[in-house]
Amino acid sequence: MSLACRHLGLPTYYGRGFDELPEHVRRAFADALVRSLDRVELLRALRYAVEALLRERDEAGDLPATIEPRLREFIGLPMMDGIPHK
C-alpha cells in the first residue's frame, strides 16, 4: 500500500497515506488481509499481497522484475516464457 501511496503522491511512512487512498485502490488490497492464523489462510493472504506488490511494480523500480519469477514460484503461480500462468 505504501507503493500505491507513493504513486499517488501521498505520505508513505507508517501508513499515513493509507486512509487517503481511493476506495478502489484500498479494495484491491483487501484480500491481502490475514483473517486467521490457519496455514491455508496465511498462504492465501500472502498470494494476494504478492499480486498487489506486482501491480504496483512501477513505483518499486527494477526490483519487482528481478524477483517476480521467484515470488510467483513461491506463491505457486508459475511463469512460462516470462508470462504468469494461473
Buried (B, 14 or more C-beta within 10 A) or exposed (E): BBBBBBBBEBEBEEEEBBEEBEEEBBEBBEBBEEEEEEEEEEEBBBBBBBBBBBBBBEBBEEEBEEBBEEBBEEBEBEBEEEEBEE
